[in-house]
Amino acid sequence: MFEMIALTAFAGLVVFAACSDVSRLIIPNWVSIALTAIFPVAALIAGAPLLNVGLHVLFGFGVLAVGFVLFQFNVIGGGDAKLLAAVSVWTGAAAFAPFILWTAIAGGVMALLLLTARQLIPAGAVPAPIDHLLKKQNGIPYGAAILVGALMAIPSLPYLSSPLTLS
């Protein structure tokens, strides 16, 4: 039962981050902090060894370091880097591949669609909540792609995917 609560908190926070990114192009810091803080408690209650929990946190810090480099080169936003790292704490190295693969696929499709729409749809032709995404000076809300990757990685999450099995 507790694993389902933890997974619901995980998914809910990532959904909130994506919605905030799409609507305001901002991912609040508290979301990434909450995701990172909830994982050790959830993993320990689920029976993860303390060393493995520490390795997950260390892995997240490694992803954060890479994310900050990408941020410095203006590849992704700072909120995106922090959200990637927070979700990576949950995936650890074991579930990182499906997470980053689905994030990259969703991000590529979303970027292609958004850049095409920016060329084809004139400003003001769509409702305001969508119009701000079509402004060329605005970035791409990559939080939505991170959401797709995070949700697709749930079955691979160590310690917390057992409620999803049908055995």
Secondary structure, 3 states (H helix, E strand, C coil): CHHHHHHHHHHHHHHHHHHHHHHHCCCCHHHHHHHHHHHHHHHHHCCCCHHHHHHHHHHHHHHHHHHHHHHHCCCCCHHHHHHHHHHHHHHCCCCHHHHHHHHHHHHHHHHHHHHHHHHHCCCCCCCHHHHHHHCCCCCCCCHHHHHHHHHHHHHHCCCCCHHHCCC
